[in-house]
């Protein structure tokens, strides 16, 4: 079995996966959303302190598996340095104490492998990785070969949803709130500009759209003067523009890429409207759309463990001293890469 640990941001999670069957034997995740909501976003130092409390509690529940473990896997990049350190410290201790192989897992690759939890992996496929920290389209040809076809020039879609909600005083996290409001809103009331619509660049950009939302809120008298219908209409118009932006750039990629399989991964993969739009686009280009189970869209240790299964098969292990130096560098910069 492989024990996997995830602490890249504000979710504490541990899983145990059986190597031969790929079966998830243990999985638990504790979210910190309620703790960070009062600040309108994740506070890194607070997240780190909460990981220090919750990760050992979850680990206590996995002791029955210790005798069957062959490796420990842990997210080591990218993420918040102070939170990554908590998971890495635990993984290093376990690997040393139980004399296990250590597997360093890239957080983005783990999201890709969320598609294969308790399943066999397949290649090649195209993937939209869309989350609070990342927005990119990838060509995934194999475990070793992943190419970035398009990425954001500034903000991620997930961060933009959260910021839009914050500007309307809707709380954190904002993505689910905006999605729910958009269902009852008039998507045509506000004509927000579609980013890069006249640009030949195959890339994403959300900063201009966020500013357009801010200006519209100010024109309506500020967040405190918005009616409930104003909020619904802003949410619907914002989401409509996000989807139009995704469709325009993705359509260009689909026209040139012959790979028939396409997947949406990452926290924003839970958004139903975005999924429906890509379902239509995939049908237009005769591509098969693959989705991740809802409980595995956001950060979790199950996806870390699933990636680790393929890493273990390829003997892609990491020395304890090496993983330490990688995280120390991230902690020094304290950036969400």
N, C-alpha and C positions, 0 to 999 in steps of 0.2 A: 504494500500500500504506500501511497504518497500523502503526506500531510501538507496542506497548502495554507498560506497566510496572506491576507490582503489588508493593507493599512495605508494605501496611497493618498487618501484624503480623509473623509469623515465617516467611513463605514468600517467597523471592525468585523472581520470575518475569517473563519477557519473551516476547512473542509478536509475530509479523508476520502481518497479515491482508490479503488482497487485496480491494480495495474492490468491484470489479465482480462477483466470483464469491462473495464471503464465505468463500473458502477459507482455511484456516489453513495458511500456508506454513512457519512456524517456530513452535515452542512448546517452552519449557523451564522447568522449575520445580525449585528446590532447596529442600528443606525443612530447617528448623533443629530439628526435633523432638528429635533425639538430644542436641543441645547444651543444650536447655532442660529435658530430662527429669530431670536431676540436681537441679534446683531445684523440681520439681513444678509448673511453669508457665512462662509466657513472661516473661523478664526484658527489659524494653524496651531498656535501654542495650546489653545483649549483642546483642539482635536487630539494633539499629541498626549495631553494628560489623560483624556478619556480613553484613548487606546491603551495606555499603561494600566488602566483599571480593568477594562473589559476583555482584552485579549487573554490575560491569564485565566479569567473566569471561564471563557469558552474553552481554552486549552484543557482545563481541568476535566471537562466532559469527554475528552478524547483519549484519556489515559489507557483505556482498555485496548486501544489499537497500537500502542507503542511497540509491543513485541513483534508486530508484523510490518513495521515501517521499513522501507528501503531508501527513502529519500525525504527531504524537507524542501518544499518550494516556497518562494516568497517574492512578492513584487518588490523590485529594487529601483525601478525607474519607468517612466517619469512620474512625478508626483510632488507632494509637499515634503521637503527634506526632513522636517521635524517629525512627520507622521510615518514616513518610510522607515525612519530609524527604529521605531518601536517594533515593527514587524521583523525587520532584519535582525535586530538584537535577539529576538525570540528564536528566529530560525537558526542563527549561529549557535545559540546555547543548546538547542535540541540536536543539531547536527554533531556538535562536539560531544555532548553527553551520551547520545545513543549511537555514536559512530556511524552516522548516515551521510549519504551523498547530499550535497547542497545544490539546488537548482535556482538560478536567478531568472526571474520572469519579467519581461518588459510588459508594462501595463496595457499598452495598445495591442500587443500580440495576444494577450490574455483575452481582451475583448473580442478579437477575431475568433479565438477558440471557444468563446461562449456558444458559438453556433454548433459545437460538437459535443457538448456536455452529454455524457452517457451515450454517445454515438461514435461511429467511425468518422474520421476526417476524410475530406475529399478535396481535390484540386483539379484544375484551377477555378477561381471564381473572382468576381469583382465585389468589393465591399464598400459601403458607406459607413464610416466610423464617425458617429455623431454623438457628442456628449457635452458635459459642462466645460471641458477643457480642450476639446478637439473637434474639428470638422474636416474630414478628408475622404477622398475616394481612392481606394487601393486596388492594385492588381495583385492578387495572392496566387502565386504560381506553385508554391511548395512551402514546407516548413522553413526552408532557408531563404527563399526568394520572394520578397514582398516589395512592390514598387508603389510609390506615391504618385498618383495621376493628377490629383488636385488637392489643394489644402486652403485653409483660410489665410487671408493676408493680415487679419487683425484679430477679431473676436470669434469665439465659437458660437454655434447656434444655441447650445444649452445655456451658455452664459448670457446670451441675448434674451432668451425667454425669462431668465431670472431677473435680469436688469429691467426689462419691460414691466414685470410684476412689481418690482421694487419701486419704480417710478410712480406706479398707481397705488402704492401702499397696500399691496395684496399679500405680503408676507413671503417667506422663504420655506422650501424651494418654490420657485415661481412657475416652472414648466407645466406641471399638472393643472395649476390654477388657470393659467392662460389658455390651455387646451380646453378645459371645461367651459370657460366663459365664451370662447370662440364658437362653440356649438350653437349658442343662443344669440350670437351677435350678427350684425349686418356687415359682411365682409367687403361690401362695396362703398361703405359710407366714407372711409378715408382712403385717399389715393396715395399711399406711401410709395416712394420710388424703389423700383427693383434694382438692387445693387449690380453694378457692372453690366447692365443690360446692353450697352452699346460697345462694350469692350471685347476684343478678341481673346482676352485672357481666359483660360479655363482655370478659374480659381474662385474662392468665396470671400466675401467681405460683408461684415455686419455692422461696422461702426457707424456708417452713414444712416442705416435704417434705424438704429437705436436713437440717433440724434433727431431723426424725423419724428419718431414717437414722442420724444421729449418736448419738441417744439409744439406738437399737436396738443399735448397735455397742458402746456403753458397757455396755448391759445384758448383753451376751454376753462381757464381760470385756475389751473393747478390741480393737483391730485385731490385736495380737500373739497373741491367744488365739482368733481366728476359725479355724474349720476351713475347708477348701476348699469343703465343702458349704454352710457358713454364707455364704460369699462368693457362691456361685452363687445361693442363695436370696434374699439381700439384693438382688443385681443384678436378678433376675427380678421380685421384688416391686416394686422401685423402677421398673423399666421399665414394668411393668403399670400403675402409678399415673400415670406420665408420660403414657402413651397414653390412659388413661381421662380425664385432664384435658384433653388435646388434643381428644379426641373430643367431650366434653361441650360445650365452648365452640365448636368448629368446627361441630357439628351445628346450633347456634342460628344461626350465620352462614349456613350452607347453606340453612336454612329460609327465610331472608328474601332471599337473593341469588339471582337468576334466571340469572346467568351460568353457562354450561354447562361451561366449561373450568377446571380447577384444576391447579396445579403446586406441587411441593415443591422449593425451592431452598436452597442454603446447605450448610455442611459436614455437618450432621446429616441432610441428605437422603439420605446414604449408608446410614442405618439401615434395615435390611430390615423389622424389626418395625413401625416407624412407617409405612413405605410400605404394608405389607400392611393395616394398620388403616385408612389413608386410602383404599385401594382399595375396601374394603368400604363405607366411608361414602359414597364417590362413587357407587358402584352403587346405594346406597339412595336417593340424591337425583338419580339420572340425570345425573351429571356425568362428564366425561372427565378421567382422571388423566394428567398429563404428568410425565415424569421427566427429570432431567438425567443425562447420562452420568457414570458414577462418577468418572472422572478429573477432571471439572470441577466437582464438588460443593464442594470446599474452595477456598480463595483461589487465584486463578490469573490470569495475564495474558490468557489466551484470552477470558475473559468480559469483561475490560476492553476488549479490542479489538473484541469483538462489539458492545458498547454504543457504542463510538466510531464504528462504521460508520454507525449511525443519526444520531449527533450530527454526523458529517461531512456527511451528506446534508442536514441541516437547518442547516448552517453555524453550529453551536452551539460556537463557539470561545472560548478564554479568553486574556486578556492575561497575559503573564508576571508582571507586577507584582501582578495580582489573585490569581493562584494562590499566590504567595508569602505574601501577607497571610493567606489562609485557613489555610495550614499553620502559620504562626507562631502563630496564635491557638490551634490545637489543641495545639501543642507546649507552649505556656505552661500550659495546663490539664492536659496529660498524662492524659487520660481516654479510655477506650475507650467511645465514645458508642453 
